[in-house]
Amino acid sequence: MERRRVLAVLAILFFLGVPSPALPASEVYFSPAGNIRQRLLAAIRDARETVDVAVYHITSFELADALAAAKARGVRILVLTDREKLRTGGAAYRILERHRIPVRGLGSAEASLMHHKFAVFDGKLLATGSYNWTQSAERANYENLVVLTDSETVARFTREFERLWRKAGQ
């Protein structure tokens, strides 16, 4: 009921021409069963220009399908993952490949892992934390996701993604 009231107030303010309130500075989610995947799906669905994903591993068909749908809408999608996980593949990676989503691997057995877990949406929203984009992360693992809109923090993660993307392409 509370959510319905908030939405009604926001709708009234919108129609009156009152500027919309700023997004919250942060949102925090926990798994298992804490709706992390739903929040990521919403961020992917709401993206209009870019989604840059840097995660250790992807096995979630739902997230891979959402990225494919975003690409079909014209959103530029880039995925950076661990080289070894990419090499061993899996159905989620095949979804990305089938939809021609660029995926690069970083790291090796002899060197360090690509162990980041973050995504930047339209250069404005950052999702980061321990959450792996895997089937078990939502149902079984104790993980977290923090969503931030602070422009400097988002910019720093964007620069890190760009640096790693270039490195993975060498």
ROTORZA-636190 format. One record per residue: residue number from 1; residue in three letters; chain; y, x, z of N, C-alpha, C in turn. Coordinates in steps of 0.02 Angstrom, whole numbers. Example, Ala and Ser with C-alpha at 12.3 -4.5 7.8 and 13.67 -1.06 7.14 Angstrom:
residues 2
+-----+---------+--------+--------+--------+--------+--------+--------+--------+--------+--------+--------+
: num : residuo : cadena :    n.Y :    n.X :    n.Z :   ca.Y :   ca.X :   ca.Z :    c.Y :    c.X :    c.Z :
+-----+---------+--------+--------+--------+--------+--------+--------+--------+--------+--------+--------+
:   1 :     ALA :      A :   -284 :    660 :    390 :   -225 :    615 :    390 :   -165 :    660 :    390 :
:   2 :     SER :      A :   -112 :    642 :    354 :    -53 :    684 :    357 :      2 :    645 :    394 :
+-----+---------+--------+--------+--------+--------+--------+--------+--------+--------+--------+--------+
This chain:
residues 170
+-----+---------+--------+--------+--------+--------+--------+--------+--------+--------+--------+--------+
: num : residuo : cadena :    n.Y :    n.X :    n.Z :   ca.Y :   ca.X :   ca.Z :    c.Y :    c.X :    c.Z :
+-----+---------+--------+--------+--------+--------+--------+--------+--------+--------+--------+--------+
:   1 :     MET :      A :    -59 :     41 :      0 :      0 :      0 :      0 :     63 :     43 :      0 :
:   2 :     GLU :      A :     62 :     98 :     37 :    120 :    142 :     41 :    137 :    171 :    -28 :
:   3 :     ARG :      A :     87 :    193 :    -64 :     97 :    221 :   -131 :    129 :    170 :   -178 :
:   4 :     ARG :      A :    106 :    107 :   -172 :    133 :     54 :   -214 :    208 :     43 :   -200 :
:   5 :     ARG :      A :    227 :     47 :   -136 :    298 :     39 :   -117 :    340 :     96 :   -145 :
:   6 :     VAL :      A :    315 :    156 :   -139 :    351 :    215 :   -165 :    362 :    208 :   -240 :
:   7 :     LEU :      A :    309 :    189 :   -276 :    315 :    180 :   -348 :    365 :    125 :   -366 :
:   8 :     ALA :      A :    365 :     71 :   -328 :    412 :     17 :   -341 :    484 :     40 :   -330 :
:   9 :     VAL :      A :    496 :     77 :   -277 :    564 :    103 :   -264 :    585 :    151 :   -320 :
:  10 :     LEU :      A :    541 :    194 :   -341 :    557 :    241 :   -395 :    573 :    203 :   -460 :
:  11 :     ALA :      A :    535 :    151 :   -474 :    548 :    111 :   -534 :    617 :     78 :   -531 :
:  12 :     ILE :      A :    635 :     51 :   -473 :    701 :     20 :   -465 :    756 :     71 :   -474 :
:  13 :     LEU :      A :    748 :    129 :   -443 :    798 :    182 :   -450 :    805 :    204 :   -523 :
:  14 :     PHE :      A :    749 :    208 :   -558 :    751 :    228 :   -629 :    792 :    178 :   -670 :
:  15 :     PHE :      A :    779 :    113 :   -660 :    814 :     62 :   -698 :    888 :     58 :   -679 :
:  16 :     LEU :      A :    905 :     80 :   -618 :    975 :     81 :   -598 :   1011 :    144 :   -621 :
:  17 :     GLY :      A :    973 :    191 :   -650 :   1003 :    252 :   -676 :   1011 :    307 :   -624 :
:  18 :     VAL :      A :    979 :    299 :   -567 :    982 :    350 :   -514 :    936 :    407 :   -534 :
:  19 :     PRO :      A :    959 :    469 :   -531 :    915 :    525 :   -549 :    852 :    525 :   -507 :
:  20 :     SER :      A :    796 :    543 :   -539 :    732 :    543 :   -502 :    732 :    599 :   -451 :
:  21 :     PRO :      A :    697 :    589 :   -397 :    693 :    641 :   -345 :    656 :    702 :   -372 :
:  22 :     ALA :      A :    670 :    759 :   -343 :    636 :    821 :   -363 :    563 :    816 :   -346 :
:  23 :     LEU :      A :    522 :    852 :   -385 :    451 :    856 :   -369 :    443 :    890 :   -301 :
:  24 :     PRO :      A :    390 :    874 :   -266 :    380 :    908 :   -203 :    372 :    983 :   -214 :
:  25 :     ALA :      A :    394 :   1022 :   -165 :    391 :   1095 :   -171 :    320 :   1119 :   -175 :
:  26 :     SER :      A :    274 :   1084 :   -142 :    203 :   1103 :   -146 :    159 :   1043 :   -132 :
:  27 :     GLU :      A :     99 :   1047 :   -158 :     47 :    999 :   -143 :    -14 :   1041 :   -125 :
:  28 :     VAL :      A :    -54 :   1017 :    -78 :   -113 :   1054 :    -55 :   -174 :   1008 :    -59 :
:  29 :     TYR :      A :   -228 :   1035 :    -87 :   -290 :    998 :    -94 :   -348 :   1042 :    -70 :
:  30 :     PHE :      A :   -401 :   1009 :    -45 :   -460 :   1045 :    -22 :   -522 :   1011 :    -52 :
:  31 :     SER :      A :   -574 :   1051 :    -62 :   -638 :   1024 :    -83 :   -690 :   1046 :    -31 :
:  32 :     PRO :      A :   -747 :   1014 :    -27 :   -772 :    967 :    -77 :   -740 :    898 :    -70 :
:  33 :     ALA :      A :   -743 :    862 :   -125 :   -721 :    792 :   -128 :   -649 :    782 :   -106 :
:  34 :     GLY :      A :   -605 :    829 :   -124 :   -535 :    823 :   -106 :   -489 :    810 :   -164 :
:  35 :     ASN :      A :   -518 :    789 :   -220 :   -479 :    770 :   -279 :   -444 :    828 :   -314 :
:  36 :     ILE :      A :   -468 :    888 :   -304 :   -438 :    945 :   -340 :   -446 :    935 :   -415 :
:  37 :     ARG :      A :   -506 :    919 :   -435 :   -517 :    911 :   -508 :   -472 :    857 :   -536 :
:  38 :     GLN :      A :   -463 :    802 :   -500 :   -420 :    748 :   -524 :   -348 :    773 :   -532 :
:  39 :     ARG :      A :   -325 :    815 :   -486 :   -256 :    842 :   -491 :   -250 :    887 :   -551 :
:  40 :     LEU :      A :   -300 :    929 :   -563 :   -299 :    972 :   -622 :   -301 :    931 :   -687 :
:  41 :     LEU :      A :   -343 :    880 :   -688 :   -346 :    837 :   -747 :   -279 :    804 :   -760 :
:  42 :     ALA :      A :   -245 :    782 :   -708 :   -178 :    751 :   -717 :   -128 :    802 :   -744 :
:  43 :     ALA :      A :   -131 :    863 :   -719 :    -85 :    915 :   -744 :    -98 :    930 :   -817 :
:  44 :     ILE :      A :   -161 :    934 :   -836 :   -178 :    946 :   -906 :   -155 :    887 :   -949 :
:  45 :     ARG :      A :   -168 :    827 :   -926 :   -148 :    766 :   -962 :    -72 :    762 :   -971 :
:  46 :     ASP :      A :    -35 :    784 :   -920 :     38 :    779 :   -922 :     71 :    836 :   -960 :
:  47 :     ALA :      A :     34 :    889 :   -974 :     63 :    947 :  -1010 :     84 :    926 :  -1080 :
:  48 :     ARG :      A :    142 :    951 :  -1101 :    169 :    935 :  -1166 :    175 :    995 :  -1213 :
:  49 :     GLU :      A :    178 :   1055 :  -1185 :    189 :   1114 :  -1226 :    135 :   1167 :  -1219 :
:  50 :     THR :      A :    122 :   1188 :  -1156 :     76 :   1244 :  -1145 :     34 :   1234 :  -1083 :
:  51 :     VAL :      A :    -27 :   1260 :  -1086 :    -70 :   1266 :  -1027 :   -101 :   1335 :  -1031 :
:  52 :     ASP :      A :    -86 :   1377 :   -982 :   -114 :   1444 :   -978 :   -161 :   1445 :   -917 :
:  53 :     VAL :      A :   -225 :   1458 :   -930 :   -276 :   1455 :   -878 :   -305 :   1524 :   -867 :
:  54 :     ALA :      A :   -305 :   1548 :   -805 :   -337 :   1612 :   -787 :   -385 :   1597 :   -730 :
:  55 :     VAL :      A :   -450 :   1594 :   -746 :   -500 :   1577 :   -696 :   -561 :   1622 :   -706 :
:  56 :     TYR :      A :   -595 :   1634 :   -651 :   -655 :   1675 :   -653 :   -709 :   1645 :   -697 :
:  57 :     HIS :      A :   -719 :   1579 :   -692 :   -774 :   1548 :   -728 :   -758 :   1474 :   -739 :
:  58 :     ILE :      A :   -783 :   1446 :   -794 :   -776 :   1375 :   -808 :   -845 :   1346 :   -824 :
:  59 :     THR :      A :   -865 :   1297 :   -785 :   -926 :   1259 :   -802 :   -912 :   1184 :   -801 :
:  60 :     SER :      A :   -852 :   1164 :   -784 :   -835 :   1093 :   -780 :   -823 :   1066 :   -851 :
:  61 :     PHE :      A :   -869 :   1022 :   -872 :   -861 :    990 :   -937 :   -798 :    948 :   -939 :
:  62 :     GLU :      A :   -783 :    915 :   -883 :   -725 :    871 :   -880 :   -660 :    909 :   -891 :
:  63 :     LEU :      A :   -654 :    967 :   -860 :   -593 :   1008 :   -870 :   -591 :   1037 :   -941 :
:  64 :     ALA :      A :   -648 :   1059 :   -967 :   -650 :   1085 :  -1035 :   -632 :   1030 :  -1085 :
:  65 :     ASP :      A :   -659 :    970 :  -1076 :   -642 :    914 :  -1120 :   -568 :    897 :  -1116 :
:  66 :     ALA :      A :   -539 :    900 :  -1056 :   -468 :    885 :  -1048 :   -425 :    937 :  -1085 :
:  67 :     LEU :      A :   -445 :   1000 :  -1081 :   -409 :   1052 :  -1118 :   -414 :   1039 :  -1193 :
:  68 :     ALA :      A :   -473 :   1019 :  -1217 :   -481 :   1003 :  -1288 :   -437 :    944 :  -1308 :
:  69 :     ALA :      A :   -433 :    893 :  -1266 :   -391 :    835 :  -1281 :   -317 :    855 :  -1283 :
:  70 :     ALA :      A :   -297 :    899 :  -1237 :   -227 :    923 :  -1237 :   -213 :    961 :  -1301 :
:  71 :     LYS :      A :   -259 :   1003 :  -1323 :   -249 :   1040 :  -1385 :   -242 :    992 :  -1443 :
:  72 :     ALA :      A :   -283 :    939 :  -1444 :   -279 :    889 :  -1497 :   -211 :    854 :  -1498 :
:  73 :     ARG :      A :   -177 :    851 :  -1440 :   -109 :    822 :  -1435 :    -56 :    871 :  -1457 :
:  74 :     GLY :      A :    -76 :    933 :  -1471 :    -27 :    983 :  -1493 :     -6 :   1032 :  -1439 :
:  75 :     VAL :      A :    -39 :   1030 :  -1380 :    -23 :   1076 :  -1326 :    -57 :   1143 :  -1341 :
:  76 :     ARG :      A :    -20 :   1198 :  -1333 :    -50 :   1264 :  -1342 :    -89 :   1281 :  -1279 :
:  77 :     ILE :      A :   -153 :   1294 :  -1288 :   -198 :   1309 :  -1232 :   -222 :   1381 :  -1239 :
:  78 :     LEU :      A :   -219 :   1420 :  -1186 :   -247 :   1487 :  -1184 :   -289 :   1491 :  -1120 :
:  79 :     VAL :      A :   -349 :   1521 :  -1127 :   -393 :   1527 :  -1069 :   -414 :   1600 :  -1062 :
:  80 :     LEU :      A :   -405 :   1625 :  -1002 :   -424 :   1694 :   -985 :   -477 :   1688 :   -930 :
:  81 :     THR :      A :   -534 :   1720 :   -942 :   -589 :   1716 :   -894 :   -622 :   1784 :   -886 :
:  82 :     ASP :      A :   -670 :   1788 :   -843 :   -706 :   1850 :   -833 :   -749 :   1865 :   -895 :
:  83 :     ARG :      A :   -746 :   1926 :   -918 :   -782 :   1946 :   -980 :   -857 :   1932 :   -973 :
:  84 :     GLU :      A :   -885 :   1949 :   -917 :   -958 :   1939 :   -908 :   -976 :   1865 :   -909 :
:  85 :     LYS :      A :   -936 :   1823 :   -878 :   -949 :   1750 :   -879 :   -941 :   1723 :   -950 :
:  86 :     LEU :      A :   -892 :   1748 :   -986 :   -882 :   1726 :  -1055 :   -941 :   1748 :  -1098 :
:  87 :     ARG :      A :   -965 :   1808 :  -1086 :  -1021 :   1835 :  -1125 :  -1085 :   1794 :  -1114 :
:  88 :     THR :      A :  -1097 :   1774 :  -1052 :  -1157 :   1734 :  -1038 :  -1148 :   1662 :  -1060 :
:  89 :     GLY :      A :  -1086 :   1641 :  -1071 :  -1071 :   1576 :  -1100 :  -1088 :   1517 :  -1056 :
:  90 :     GLY :      A :  -1100 :   1462 :  -1089 :  -1114 :   1399 :  -1055 :  -1082 :   1343 :  -1094 :
:  91 :     ALA :      A :  -1101 :   1281 :  -1077 :  -1079 :   1223 :  -1115 :  -1003 :   1214 :  -1114 :
:  92 :     ALA :      A :   -971 :   1228 :  -1058 :   -898 :   1220 :  -1055 :   -864 :   1268 :  -1103 :
:  93 :     TYR :      A :   -888 :   1330 :  -1108 :   -859 :   1377 :  -1155 :   -872 :   1355 :  -1227 :
:  94 :     ARG :      A :   -929 :   1324 :  -1240 :   -943 :   1299 :  -1307 :   -895 :   1243 :  -1326 :
:  95 :     ILE :      A :   -876 :   1201 :  -1277 :   -826 :   1149 :  -1290 :   -761 :   1181 :  -1312 :
:  96 :     LEU :      A :   -739 :   1233 :  -1275 :   -677 :   1267 :  -1292 :   -681 :   1299 :  -1361 :
:  97 :     GLU :      A :   -738 :   1330 :  -1375 :   -748 :   1362 :  -1440 :   -747 :   1311 :  -1496 :
:  98 :     ARG :      A :   -782 :   1256 :  -1487 :   -785 :   1203 :  -1538 :   -716 :   1176 :  -1555 :
:  99 :     HIS :      A :   -671 :   1176 :  -1506 :   -603 :   1150 :  -1517 :   -553 :   1206 :  -1532 :
: 100 :     ARG :      A :   -581 :   1265 :  -1546 :   -541 :   1323 :  -1566 :   -486 :   1340 :  -1515 :
: 101 :     ILE :      A :   -504 :   1335 :  -1451 :   -458 :   1355 :  -1398 :   -468 :   1430 :  -1386 :
: 102 :     PRO :      A :   -416 :   1469 :  -1392 :   -422 :   1541 :  -1382 :   -444 :   1557 :  -1310 :
: 103 :     VAL :      A :   -498 :   1595 :  -1305 :   -524 :   1617 :  -1240 :   -534 :   1692 :  -1243 :
: 104 :     ARG :      A :   -508 :   1727 :  -1194 :   -517 :   1799 :  -1190 :   -549 :   1816 :  -1123 :
: 105 :     GLY :      A :   -590 :   1869 :  -1125 :   -622 :   1893 :  -1064 :   -590 :   1957 :  -1040 :
: 106 :     LEU :      A :   -590 :   1968 :   -976 :   -560 :   2027 :   -946 :   -606 :   2053 :   -891 :
: 107 :     GLY :      A :   -612 :   2119 :   -887 :   -655 :   2150 :   -836 :   -722 :   2167 :   -866 :
: 108 :     SER :      A :   -763 :   2201 :   -827 :   -831 :   2219 :   -848 :   -872 :   2234 :   -787 :
: 109 :     ALA :      A :   -936 :   2244 :   -798 :   -981 :   2260 :   -742 :   -961 :   2327 :   -711 :
: 110 :     GLU :      A :   -936 :   2373 :   -752 :   -917 :   2439 :   -727 :   -848 :   2440 :   -694 :
: 111 :     ALA :      A :   -808 :   2388 :   -708 :   -739 :   2387 :   -682 :   -731 :   2324 :   -639 :
: 112 :     SER :      A :   -671 :   2305 :   -630 :   -657 :   2248 :   -587 :   -668 :   2182 :   -623 :
: 113 :     LEU :      A :   -676 :   2129 :   -585 :   -684 :   2062 :   -612 :   -616 :   2031 :   -626 :
: 114 :     MET :      A :   -614 :   1986 :   -674 :   -555 :   1943 :   -682 :   -566 :   1886 :   -632 :
: 115 :     HIS :      A :   -537 :   1890 :   -575 :   -553 :   1844 :   -521 :   -497 :   1795 :   -503 :
: 116 :     HIS :      A :   -444 :   1795 :   -544 :   -390 :   1747 :   -532 :   -415 :   1676 :   -539 :
: 117 :     LYS :      A :   -379 :   1631 :   -508 :   -391 :   1559 :   -515 :   -323 :   1525 :   -515 :
: 118 :     PHE :      A :   -292 :   1523 :   -573 :   -228 :   1488 :   -577 :   -217 :   1461 :   -647 :
: 119 :     ALA :      A :   -172 :   1413 :   -652 :   -153 :   1385 :   -716 :    -79 :   1368 :   -713 :
: 120 :     VAL :      A :    -45 :   1380 :   -769 :     27 :   1364 :   -774 :     34 :   1311 :   -829 :
: 121 :     PHE :      A :     68 :   1258 :   -812 :     77 :   1201 :   -856 :    150 :   1196 :   -878 :
: 122 :     ASP :      A :    162 :   1203 :   -942 :    229 :   1197 :   -971 :    280 :   1244 :   -940 :
: 123 :     GLY :      A :    257 :   1298 :   -909 :    302 :   1345 :   -878 :    340 :   1316 :   -819 :
: 124 :     LYS :      A :    316 :   1260 :   -793 :    352 :   1225 :   -739 :    310 :   1210 :   -678 :
: 125 :     LEU :      A :    244 :   1208 :   -686 :    200 :   1189 :   -632 :    143 :   1239 :   -628 :
: 126 :     LEU :      A :    129 :   1261 :   -567 :     77 :   1310 :   -555 :     24 :   1280 :   -509 :
: 127 :     ALA :      A :    -40 :   1288 :   -528 :    -96 :   1269 :   -486 :   -135 :   1332 :   -471 :
: 128 :     THR :      A :   -142 :   1349 :   -407 :   -176 :   1411 :   -388 :   -213 :   1401 :   -322 :
: 129 :     GLY :      A :   -260 :   1444 :   -309 :   -299 :   1441 :   -247 :   -368 :   1470 :   -259 :
: 130 :     SER :      A :   -414 :   1452 :   -217 :   -482 :   1479 :   -223 :   -526 :   1438 :   -270 :
: 131 :     TYR :      A :   -501 :   1382 :   -292 :   -541 :   1334 :   -332 :   -563 :   1363 :   -398 :
: 132 :     ASN :      A :   -629 :   1366 :   -407 :   -658 :   1384 :   -471 :   -664 :   1321 :   -514 :
: 133 :     TRP :      A :   -658 :   1328 :   -579 :   -662 :   1271 :   -623 :   -735 :   1259 :   -640 :
: 134 :     THR :      A :   -775 :   1248 :   -588 :   -848 :   1241 :   -596 :   -871 :   1174 :   -571 :
: 135 :     GLN :      A :   -932 :   1156 :   -592 :   -962 :   1093 :   -571 :   -969 :   1089 :   -495 :
: 136 :     SER :      A :   -990 :   1144 :   -464 :  -1003 :   1143 :   -392 :   -939 :   1146 :   -350 :
: 137 :     ALA :      A :   -884 :   1169 :   -379 :   -823 :   1177 :   -340 :   -798 :   1111 :   -311 :
: 138 :     GLU :      A :   -803 :   1058 :   -348 :   -778 :    993 :   -324 :   -827 :    960 :   -277 :
: 139 :     ARG :      A :   -892 :    970 :   -288 :   -943 :    933 :   -251 :   -970 :    970 :   -190 :
: 140 :     ALA :      A :   -972 :   1037 :   -192 :  -1009 :   1072 :   -140 :   -968 :   1126 :   -104 :
: 141 :     ASN :      A :   -927 :   1162 :   -140 :   -893 :   1220 :   -112 :   -833 :   1200 :    -69 :
: 142 :     TYR :      A :   -818 :   1242 :    -20 :   -756 :   1236 :     18 :   -704 :   1278 :    -17 :
: 143 :     GLU :      A :   -659 :   1245 :    -51 :   -608 :   1279 :    -91 :   -541 :   1245 :    -81 :
: 144 :     ASN :      A :   -489 :   1276 :   -109 :   -422 :   1248 :   -102 :   -383 :   1255 :   -166 :
: 145 :     LEU :      A :   -332 :   1213 :   -173 :   -286 :   1216 :   -230 :   -217 :   1201 :   -202 :
: 146 :     VAL :      A :   -169 :   1242 :   -221 :    -99 :   1231 :   -204 :    -61 :   1222 :   -270 :
: 147 :     VAL :      A :    -22 :   1170 :   -274 :     18 :   1156 :   -334 :     91 :   1168 :   -315 :
: 148 :     LEU :      A :    124 :   1211 :   -354 :    193 :   1231 :   -340 :    237 :   1220 :   -401 :
: 149 :     THR :      A :    300 :   1205 :   -387 :    349 :   1197 :   -441 :    408 :   1244 :   -434 :
: 150 :     ASP :      A :    406 :   1288 :   -385 :    459 :   1337 :   -376 :    465 :   1380 :   -439 :
: 151 :     SER :      A :    523 :   1379 :   -471 :    531 :   1411 :   -537 :    518 :   1486 :   -535 :
: 152 :     GLU :      A :    537 :   1521 :   -482 :    526 :   1593 :   -479 :    451 :   1609 :   -471 :
: 153 :     THR :      A :    417 :   1571 :   -430 :    345 :   1581 :   -421 :    308 :   1566 :   -486 :
: 154 :     VAL :      A :    325 :   1511 :   -518 :    293 :   1494 :   -582 :    306 :   1549 :   -633 :
: 155 :     ALA :      A :    367 :   1575 :   -636 :    384 :   1628 :   -683 :    344 :   1691 :   -670 :
: 156 :     ARG :      A :    334 :   1708 :   -607 :    294 :   1768 :   -591 :    222 :   1761 :   -614 :
: 157 :     PHE :      A :    193 :   1702 :   -603 :    125 :   1690 :   -626 :    122 :   1689 :   -702 :
: 158 :     THR :      A :    173 :   1663 :   -734 :    175 :   1663 :   -807 :    176 :   1735 :   -833 :
: 159 :     ARG :      A :    216 :   1777 :   -803 :    218 :   1848 :   -824 :    151 :   1882 :   -813 :
: 160 :     GLU :      A :    118 :   1867 :   -757 :     52 :   1896 :   -744 :      2 :   1872 :   -796 :
: 161 :     PHE :      A :      4 :   1809 :   -813 :    -41 :   1783 :   -865 :    -29 :   1819 :   -930 :
: 162 :     GLU :      A :     33 :   1824 :   -951 :     50 :   1857 :  -1014 :     27 :   1930 :  -1015 :
: 163 :     ARG :      A :     36 :   1965 :   -959 :     14 :   2035 :   -954 :    -62 :   2040 :   -962 :
: 164 :     LEU :      A :    -98 :   1998 :   -926 :   -170 :   1999 :   -930 :   -196 :   1976 :   -999 :
: 165 :     TRP :      A :   -163 :   1928 :  -1029 :   -182 :   1905 :  -1096 :   -177 :   1961 :  -1146 :
: 166 :     ARG :      A :   -121 :   1998 :  -1142 :   -113 :   2056 :  -1187 :   -168 :   2108 :  -1174 :
: 167 :     LYS :      A :   -181 :   2122 :  -1111 :   -231 :   2172 :  -1092 :   -300 :   2151 :  -1118 :
: 168 :     ALA :      A :   -317 :   2088 :  -1112 :   -382 :   2063 :  -1135 :   -389 :   2065 :  -1210 :
: 169 :     GLY :      A :   -333 :   2066 :  -1245 :   -335 :   2069 :  -1319 :   -341 :   2138 :  -1347 :
: 170 :     GLN :      A :   -340 :   2189 :  -1304 :   -343 :   2258 :  -1328 :   -414 :   2281 :  -1341 :
+-----+---------+--------+--------+--------+--------+--------+--------+--------+--------+--------+--------+
